[in-house]
Amino acid sequence: MTAPAPGSRPPAPRLKVFRWRAVGPLLVLLVIGVVLWWIFADSIARHESEQVGTQILGAKVEIQKLHLDLRHGKVMVYGLTVASPHEALRNLLQADELVADVDVLPLTEKKLIINRIAANGLRFGTRRETDGRVAAKSAGGDGIAGRVMAETREWAQQFKVPVLQLATGKISIDSLDPRRLSTLPAAEALGARADSSRKAWQASFEGLQLGPTIDSANATLEKLRHARATDIAALNEGRQAITRLKRASDRVTALERTVKTGVAGLQTGLAGLDSAKRRDYAFARSLLKLPTLDAPSVGAALFAPGTIKPFERVLYYAQLARRYMPPGLLPRAATGTKRVRRAGEDVRFPEERALPAFLLRSAELSFFLHPNSEQPQRYAGHLTGLTSDPALYGRPTSLGATGPQLAAGAMLNHVREIPVDTAGATLGGIRLPAFDVPGVPLRLDPGSGTTQLGFNLNGDTIHARFAIRSSNVTWARDSGFANSRLGELIWSAISRISDLNVEARISGALHNPDFAVRSNLDQAIATRLRAVLGAQVAAAEQQVRARVDALVSQQVAAARAQVTQVESRAQAQVAQQRARLDELQKQLEQRLREMTGGIRLP
């Protein structure tokens, strides 16, 4: 080895930019990751989209093909199928193609911002071979959709729909159990209340202690009768006696107000007895299974079950929107990752002036409502402002659709603390599904007609309307229906009616709204039934009322007599004590005027 020359510098060490032994494996892993992404990204995105969509909607979401083109900010979806969460073998919608323009940068923050979606070939209400419901099968279980489904089902079940009875019969002692009547316990409770009031008022009368005051006033009056006008002490004693009488009168007045309030309560109890008796009449009448002859009840029995379903379904979607699009900057819970232990929910707290976790700025929809007809009609729609954080976006979500005989629109305003959801649609020229009439073996086929739906949910107040109109109605009945006399009457009343107008309305507080149904068939059926069966039904109802009266009249009469006695005694005691006090006060004041000659002394 040659030594360096004296005075020369050693060579500088060679600078290495890359340490290939470390960077090489990283590059290999990066290449493998890119290749795997290029191969499996579409499959992973399709699987995740199906899973998330199914979880959100409560029904199976299926995608034939999904392609990610992040370089150009596009996502293409082909063969989208969304099952109905309410019907077993029915799809909510199908789409041939969806093309989305995605903002790529927010994806780095795990936020999905879609600027525009174009949806082509949408079809609604198509049939499917398997049951796609998820929330309906697990209602009340895990997941937001399952809980919302359970809540809306419970909401729909609160409406008690009368059944159009066709059987007749006679009531007997065995069939009418007195223990099932509400009048008897009401009469017993009222009697106990009257007795309690009597004891309380008697104790109050004794607590007034008017005897000493009255005796002292009598003694003072007797002394004044023998006193002179110059007896100042007697005059002062007279004035003091009058003051004590006034105070006693005030106590009697307070007790009188208490008695009046109690008497009003007992009178309300007597009115409650009448209401209880009317309920017992209705209960006993139901045992006869007589046909209902009033038109509103006929309409509710015929069409209420079918008209409740549209309200239930719209409310389901509205409540889902409120769960996934909560108003204001509220934390929201989502179903957490499934684990064997300690599984729960993920809670996200939104921040002001931040991007929403999800935002669809605009969507253009093209769809068919009669895809299987010879001349399918094309419709167009638009959707704007669909977001998971309405308060951050600052504008409501709107939806609209137009086309031949179609006008529809909806707005979800969840920007402020109180959410307001409105929707309305009118659809004509569509074939309405046939359905069985509840309570009678009849089947109604409305044919082609027009449906209307109006919906407004402001906070917890609901106003909704659903209407069906058709001029091509056909009726069908089974063989057993022809052997029933009432069946023949109803058939003769409605078989020739070809027009159908049904309207249902819901209004009031969401937890307990008012529900009403009317149709053009109500009066026709009710009039026919009253003409033939009116006398028979009236006679049967009279027998029912007589039987109920025989079971409850003794207890009701005893309760009324007890209430009357308590009221009369209390009022008489008040009047008697007040009269004694007023008379003594009058005599004392008269004697004082006589002694002073009408002059008011200090």
C-alpha positions in Angstrom: 0.0 0.0 0.0 1.5 3.3 -1.0 1.6 6.0 1.6 0.4 9.5 0.7 3.0 12.0 0.0 4.0 14.4 2.7 1.7 17.5 2.8 -1.1 16.0 0.6 -4.7 15.8 1.8 -6.6 12.5 2.2 -9.4 11.9 -0.3 -12.9 13.1 0.8 -15.4 10.3 1.6 -18.0 9.6 -1.1 -21.5 10.9 -0.3 -24.3 8.3 -0.6 -27.7 9.8 -1.4 -29.7 6.6 -1.0 -29.2 3.8 1.3 -30.3 1.1 -1.1 -30.4 -1.6 1.5 -33.2 0.4 3.3 -34.9 2.2 0.4 -35.1 -0.8 -1.9 -37.5 -2.9 0.3 -39.7 0.2 0.7 -39.9 0.8 -3.0 -40.8 -2.9 -3.5 -43.5 -2.6 -0.9 -44.8 0.6 -2.5 -44.9 -1.1 -5.9 -46.7 -4.0 -4.4 -49.2 -1.7 -2.7 -49.9 0.2 -6.0 -50.4 -3.1 -7.9 -52.8 -4.4 -5.2 -54.7 -1.1 -5.2 -54.9 -1.2 -9.0 -56.2 -4.7 -8.8 -58.4 -4.7 -5.8 -59.4 -1.0 -5.2 -62.7 -1.3 -7.2 -63.7 -4.5 -5.3 -62.9 -3.0 -1.9 -64.8 0.2 -2.7 -67.8 -1.8 -4.0 -67.9 -4.0 -0.9 -67.6 -1.1 1.5 -70.3 0.9 -0.5 -72.7 -2.1 -0.3 -72.0 -2.5 3.4 -72.4 1.1 4.4 -75.5 1.6 2.2 -77.2 -1.5 3.7 -76.4 -0.2 7.2 -77.8 3.2 6.5 -81.0 2.3 4.7 -81.9 -0.9 6.5 -82.1 -2.9 3.2 -79.7 -4.7 1.0 -77.6 -2.5 -1.4 -76.0 -4.4 -4.3 -73.6 -3.2 -6.9 -72.6 -5.2 -10.0 -69.5 -3.1 -10.8 -67.8 -0.1 -9.3 -64.8 1.7 -10.9 -62.6 4.4 -9.2 -60.8 6.9 -11.4 -59.2 9.1 -8.7 -56.8 10.7 -11.2 -59.8 12.3 -12.9 -61.9 12.5 -9.7 -64.6 10.1 -11.0 -66.5 7.1 -9.6 -68.6 5.0 -11.8 -71.3 2.6 -10.5 -73.1 0.1 -12.7 -76.0 -2.1 -11.8 -77.1 -0.5 -8.5 -80.0 -2.3 -6.7 -81.5 -1.1 -3.5 -84.0 -3.4 -1.8 -87.1 -2.0 -0.1 -86.9 -1.9 3.7 -90.7 -2.5 3.9 -91.5 -5.1 1.3 -90.0 -8.6 1.1 -89.7 -9.2 -2.6 -89.6 -5.6 -3.9 -86.8 -3.2 -4.8 -86.8 0.4 -3.7 -84.9 1.4 -6.8 -82.5 0.1 -9.5 -80.0 2.2 -11.5 -78.2 1.3 -14.7 -75.4 3.8 -14.2 -74.2 6.4 -11.7 -71.3 8.7 -12.5 -69.9 10.8 -9.6 -67.5 13.7 -9.8 -65.5 13.5 -6.5 -63.3 16.1 -4.9 -60.1 14.2 -4.2 -58.3 16.4 -1.7 -60.9 15.9 1.1 -60.5 12.2 0.9 -57.2 12.6 2.7 -59.3 13.8 5.7 -61.6 10.9 5.4 -64.4 13.1 4.0 -66.4 12.5 0.9 -67.3 15.5 -1.2 -69.3 14.8 -4.4 -69.7 17.8 -6.7 -72.1 16.1 -9.1 -73.8 12.8 -9.7 -75.6 11.8 -12.9 -77.9 8.8 -12.5 -79.4 7.1 -15.6 -82.0 4.4 -15.9 -83.5 4.6 -12.5 -86.5 2.3 -11.9 -88.7 2.0 -8.9 -90.7 -0.8 -7.3 -89.2 -3.7 -9.4 -89.5 -7.2 -8.2 -86.6 -9.2 -6.7 -86.1 -12.9 -6.0 -84.9 -12.7 -2.4 -85.9 -10.8 0.7 -83.7 -7.7 0.9 -85.0 -6.4 4.2 -82.5 -5.9 7.0 -84.0 -3.4 9.4 -87.4 -5.1 9.3 -85.9 -8.5 10.4 -83.8 -7.0 13.2 -86.2 -4.2 14.2 -85.4 -3.1 17.7 -81.9 -4.7 17.5 -78.5 -3.3 16.6 -78.2 -0.5 14.1 -79.9 2.9 13.7 -82.2 1.6 10.9 -83.4 -1.3 13.0 -84.3 1.1 15.9 -86.1 3.5 13.6 -88.0 0.7 12.0 -89.2 -0.4 15.4 -90.2 3.1 16.4 -92.2 3.7 13.2 -94.0 0.3 13.5 -94.9 1.1 17.1 -96.1 4.6 15.9 -98.4 3.0 13.3 -99.8 0.4 15.7 -101.3 3.2 17.9 -104.1 3.8 15.4 -107.0 1.6 16.4 -108.9 0.8 13.2 -112.5 -0.5 13.6 -113.4 -3.6 11.8 -116.6 -3.8 9.6 -118.5 -6.5 11.5 -120.9 -8.7 9.5 -122.1 -11.2 12.2 -125.1 -10.8 14.4 -125.9 -12.3 17.7 -127.6 -11.9 21.1 -126.0 -10.8 24.3 -126.3 -13.0 27.4 -125.5 -12.7 31.1 -122.4 -14.9 30.6 -121.1 -12.9 27.6 -121.3 -9.6 29.5 -119.1 -9.9 32.6 -119.8 -7.0 35.0 -116.2 -7.0 36.0 -115.3 -5.8 32.5 -117.5 -2.7 32.8 -115.9 0.6 33.6 -118.9 2.2 35.3 -118.9 0.1 38.4 -115.3 0.9 39.6 -116.0 4.5 38.6 -119.1 4.6 40.8 -117.2 3.1 43.7 -114.3 5.5 43.3 -116.7 8.5 43.2 -118.5 7.3 46.3 -115.2 7.0 48.2 -114.3 10.4 47.0 -117.6 11.9 48.2 -117.1 10.3 51.6 -113.6 11.6 51.8 -114.8 15.1 50.9 -117.5 14.9 53.6 -115.0 14.1 56.3 -112.6 16.8 55.2 -115.3 19.5 55.1 -116.6 18.4 58.5 -113.2 18.7 60.0 -112.8 22.1 58.4 -116.2 23.3 59.9 -115.1 22.1 63.3 -111.7 23.9 62.8 -113.4 27.2 62.3 -114.4 27.3 66.0 -117.2 29.8 65.4 -119.0 28.9 68.7 -116.8 31.1 71.0 -117.0 34.0 68.6 -120.7 33.8 68.3 -121.2 33.4 72.1 -118.9 36.4 72.7 -120.8 38.5 70.1 -124.2 37.6 71.7 -122.9 38.6 75.1 -121.5 41.9 73.8 -124.9 42.6 72.1 -126.7 42.0 75.3 -124.4 44.3 77.2 -124.9 47.0 74.5 -128.6 46.8 74.9 -128.3 48.0 78.5 -125.4 50.4 78.0 -125.5 54.1 77.6 -124.2 56.2 74.8 -121.4 57.6 77.0 -120.1 54.1 77.8 -117.0 54.2 75.7 -115.8 50.8 76.9 -119.0 49.1 75.7 -118.8 50.9 72.4 -115.2 49.7 71.9 -116.2 46.2 72.9 -119.0 46.3 70.3 -116.6 47.3 67.6 -114.1 44.6 68.5 -116.9 42.0 68.4 -117.8 43.2 64.9 -114.2 42.8 63.8 -114.1 39.3 65.2 -117.3 38.5 63.3 -115.8 39.8 60.1 -112.7 37.7 60.5 -114.9 34.6 61.2 -116.9 35.5 58.1 -113.7 35.6 56.0 -112.8 32.1 57.3 -116.3 30.9 56.3 -115.8 32.5 52.8 -112.5 30.6 52.3 -114.1 27.4 53.4 -117.0 28.1 51.0 -114.6 28.4 48.1 -113.0 25.1 49.1 -116.5 23.5 49.2 -117.4 25.0 45.7 -114.2 23.6 44.2 -114.9 20.2 45.8 -118.5 20.2 44.6 -117.3 21.0 41.0 -114.9 18.0 41.2 -117.7 15.8 42.4 -119.9 17.1 39.5 -117.1 16.2 37.1 -117.1 12.7 38.6 -120.8 12.4 37.9 -120.1 13.4 34.3 -117.4 10.8 34.3 -120.0 8.2 35.2 -122.0 9.1 32.2 -118.9 8.8 30.0 -118.1 5.4 31.6 -121.6 4.2 30.9 -121.3 5.2 27.2 -118.0 3.3 27.0 -119.8 0.3 28.5 -122.6 0.6 25.9 -120.0 0.5 23.2 -118.2 -2.4 24.7 -121.5 -4.4 25.1 -122.4 -3.5 21.5 -119.1 -4.9 20.3 -120.1 -8.3 21.7 -123.1 -8.3 19.4 -120.8 -7.8 16.3 -123.4 -5.5 14.8 -122.5 -3.7 11.6 -121.3 -0.1 12.1 -123.9 2.2 10.4 -122.2 5.6 10.6 -120.3 6.7 7.5 -116.9 7.8 9.1 -116.6 4.4 10.8 -117.3 2.6 7.5 -114.6 4.6 5.8 -112.0 3.9 8.5 -112.8 0.2 8.5 -112.5 -0.1 4.8 -109.4 2.0 4.0 -107.5 2.9 7.2 -105.1 -0.1 7.2 -104.0 0.7 3.6 -103.7 4.4 4.1 -101.6 4.2 7.3 -98.8 2.4 5.4 -97.7 5.4 3.2 -97.5 7.6 6.3 -95.4 4.9 8.1 -93.0 4.6 5.2 -92.5 8.4 4.7 -92.0 8.8 8.5 -89.4 6.0 8.4 -87.3 7.9 5.8 -87.8 11.2 7.6 -86.6 9.8 10.9 -83.6 8.1 9.2 -82.7 11.5 7.7 -82.9 13.1 11.2 -80.6 10.4 12.6 -78.0 10.7 9.9 -78.5 14.4 9.3 -79.0 15.8 12.8 -79.9 19.5 13.2 -77.3 21.9 14.6 -73.8 21.0 15.7 -74.9 17.9 17.6 -72.8 14.9 18.2 -74.1 11.8 16.4 -73.7 8.2 17.1 -73.0 5.5 14.5 -72.8 1.8 14.8 -69.3 0.9 15.8 -67.0 -1.8 14.6 -68.3 -5.2 15.3 -66.3 -6.9 18.1 -66.7 -10.0 20.2 -66.5 -7.9 23.3 -67.2 -4.2 24.2 -68.8 -3.4 20.9 -70.7 -0.1 20.8 -71.1 3.1 18.9 -68.7 5.7 17.5 -69.6 9.3 18.4 -68.4 12.1 16.2 -68.4 15.8 17.3 -68.6 18.2 14.4 -66.6 21.4 14.4 -67.7 24.8 13.0 -66.3 26.0 9.7 -65.2 22.6 8.7 -66.0 20.4 5.7 -68.9 18.0 6.2 -68.0 14.3 6.5 -70.3 13.7 3.5 -71.7 16.2 0.9 -73.4 15.7 -2.4 -73.7 19.1 -3.9 -75.9 18.2 -6.9 -77.4 15.2 -8.6 -79.3 14.8 -11.9 -81.7 11.9 -12.0 -83.2 10.2 -15.1 -85.7 7.4 -14.4 -88.7 5.4 -15.6 -91.9 4.7 -13.8 -93.4 2.3 -16.3 -90.3 0.4 -17.5 -92.2 -2.7 -18.6 -94.9 -0.9 -20.7 -94.8 -0.6 -24.5 -94.0 3.1 -24.3 -92.1 3.7 -21.0 -92.2 7.3 -19.9 -89.0 9.1 -18.9 -88.9 11.4 -15.9 -86.2 13.8 -14.7 -85.2 14.8 -11.1 -82.7 16.7 -9.2 -81.2 16.5 -5.7 -79.1 19.2 -4.1 -77.3 19.7 -0.7 -77.4 16.1 0.7 -75.0 16.2 3.6 -74.3 14.6 6.9 -73.7 17.9 8.6 -76.5 20.4 7.6 -75.4 23.0 10.0 -71.9 23.1 8.4 -73.3 23.2 4.9 -75.8 25.9 5.9 -78.5 25.1 3.4 -81.4 22.6 3.3 -81.5 19.4 1.2 -84.0 19.7 -1.7 -85.3 17.1 -4.1 -87.6 17.5 -7.1 -88.9 15.4 -10.0 -91.1 16.2 -13.0 -92.5 14.3 -15.9 -95.8 13.2 -17.5 -98.4 13.4 -14.8 -95.8 13.7 -12.1 -94.9 16.6 -9.8 -92.9 15.8 -6.7 -90.7 17.7 -4.3 -89.1 17.5 -0.8 -87.1 19.6 1.5 -85.1 18.6 4.6 -84.3 21.7 6.6 -82.0 20.5 9.4 -79.9 23.7 9.5 -81.3 24.9 12.8 -82.1 23.2 16.1 -85.7 22.4 15.2 -85.8 20.3 12.0 -88.5 20.8 9.4 -89.2 18.0 6.8 -91.7 18.6 4.0 -92.6 16.5 1.0 -95.4 16.5 -1.6 -96.1 14.4 -4.7 -98.9 13.9 -7.3 -98.6 11.0 -9.6 -101.2 10.1 -12.2 -101.6 7.4 -14.8 -100.1 4.7 -12.7 -101.7 1.4 -11.9 -102.6 1.2 -8.3 -102.2 -2.2 -6.5 -105.2 -4.3 -5.7 -105.9 -5.0 -2.0 -108.3 -6.9 0.2 -110.9 -4.9 2.1 -110.4 -5.6 5.9 -113.3 -7.3 7.7 -115.2 -8.4 4.6 -114.2 -10.9 1.8 -114.0 -8.3 -0.9 -111.0 -7.3 -3.1 -110.7 -3.9 -4.6 -108.7 -3.2 -7.8 -108.4 0.5 -8.3 -106.9 0.2 -11.7 -105.1 3.3 -13.1 -105.5 6.4 -11.0 -103.9 9.3 -9.3 -102.2 9.4 -5.9 -101.4 12.4 -3.8 -99.1 12.7 -0.8 -98.4 15.7 1.4 -96.1 15.5 4.4 -94.9 18.0 7.0 -93.0 17.2 10.1 -92.1 20.3 12.0 -90.2 19.3 15.1 -92.5 16.8 16.7 -95.7 18.0 15.0 -97.0 16.2 12.0 -99.5 17.1 9.3 -99.9 14.6 6.5 -102.4 13.8 3.8 -102.7 10.8 1.4 -105.4 10.6 -1.4 -106.3 8.1 -4.1 -108.6 8.8 -7.0 -109.6 6.4 -9.7 -112.4 6.0 -12.2 -111.7 2.4 -13.2 -112.5 0.5 -10.0 -113.4 -3.2 -10.2 -114.7 -5.4 -7.3 -114.4 -9.1 -6.6 -115.9 -11.3 -3.9 -115.5 -14.9 -2.8 -118.3 -17.5 -2.8 -118.9 -17.4 0.9 -119.7 -13.7 0.8 -122.7 -14.3 -1.4 -124.4 -16.4 1.3 -124.3 -13.6 3.8 -127.3 -11.2 3.9 -125.2 -8.3 5.0 -122.6 -9.3 2.4 -125.3 -9.1 -0.3 -126.3 -5.6 1.0 -122.7 -4.3 0.8 -122.1 -5.9 -2.6 -125.2 -4.3 -4.0 -124.1 -0.9 -2.6 -120.6 -0.9 -4.0 -120.5 -3.3 -7.0 -121.7 -0.7 -9.4 -119.5 2.0 -8.1 -116.6 2.6 -10.6 -115.2 5.8 -9.0 -113.1 5.7 -5.9 -112.0 8.8 -3.9 -110.2 8.1 -0.6 -108.5 10.7 1.6 -106.6 10.1 4.9 -105.3 12.8 7.1 -103.0 12.8 10.2 -102.4 15.9 12.3 -101.2 16.8 15.8 -98.3 15.7 18.1 -96.2 13.0 16.6 -96.6 10.7 19.6 -100.5 10.9 19.5 -101.9 12.5 16.3 -105.4 12.6 15.1 -106.2 10.2 12.2 -109.3 10.4 9.9 -110.3 8.6 6.7 -113.1 9.3 4.4 -114.2 8.1 0.9 -117.0 8.2 -1.5 -118.0 4.7 -0.5 -118.7 5.5 3.2 -122.1 7.1 2.7 -123.2 4.6 0.1 -122.5 1.6 2.3 -123.8 3.3 5.5 -127.1 4.4 3.8 -127.7 0.9 2.4 -127.1 -0.7 5.8 -129.3 1.8 7.7 -132.2 1.3 5.2 -132.4 -2.4 5.8 -130.9 -3.1 9.2 -131.5 0.2 11.0 -134.6 -1.0 12.9 -132.9 -4.3 13.9 -129.7 -2.7 15.0 -131.6 0.0 17.0 -133.6 -2.7 18.8 -130.4 -4.7 19.6 -128.7 -1.6 20.9 -131.7 -0.8 23.1 -131.4 -4.3 24.6 -127.7 -3.7 25.2 -128.3 -0.4 26.9 -131.0 -2.0 29.1 -128.7 -4.8 30.1 -125.8 -2.4 31.0 -128.2 -0.2 33.0 -129.5 -3.2 34.9 -125.9 -4.1 36.0 -124.8 -0.6 36.9 -127.9 1.4 37.8 -127.9 0.5 41.5 -124.2 1.5 42.1 -124.6 4.6 40.0 -127.8 5.7 41.8 -126.0 5.1 45.2 -123.0 7.2 44.1 -125.3 10.0 42.8 -127.3 10.0 46.0 -124.1 10.1 48.2 -122.7 13.0 46.1 -126.0 14.9 46.4 -126.2 14.4 50.1 -122.6 15.5 50.7 -123.0 18.6 48.6 -126.3 19.6 50.2 -125.0 19.1 53.7 -121.8 21.1 53.1 -123.6 23.9 51.3 -126.3 24.0 54.1 -123.7 24.2 56.8 -121.9 27.1 55.0 -125.1 29.0 54.5 -126.2 28.4 58.1 -123.0 29.7 59.7 -122.8 32.6 57.3 -126.4 33.6 58.1 -125.7 33.5 61.9 -122.5 35.6 61.5 -124.2 38.1 59.2 -127.2 38.5 61.5 -125.1 39.1 64.6 -123.0 41.6 62.8 -126.1 43.4 61.6 -127.6 43.6 65.1 -124.3 44.9 66.6 -123.9 47.5 63.9 -127.6 48.6 64.4 -127.2 48.9 68.2 -124.0 50.9 67.8 -125.8 53.4 65.4 -128.7 53.7 67.9 -126.2 54.5 70.8 -124.2 57.0 68.8 -127.1 58.6 66.9 -125.6 57.7 63.6 -122.4 59.5 64.4 -119.2 57.6 63.7 -117.0 57.8 66.8 -113.2 57.4 66.7 
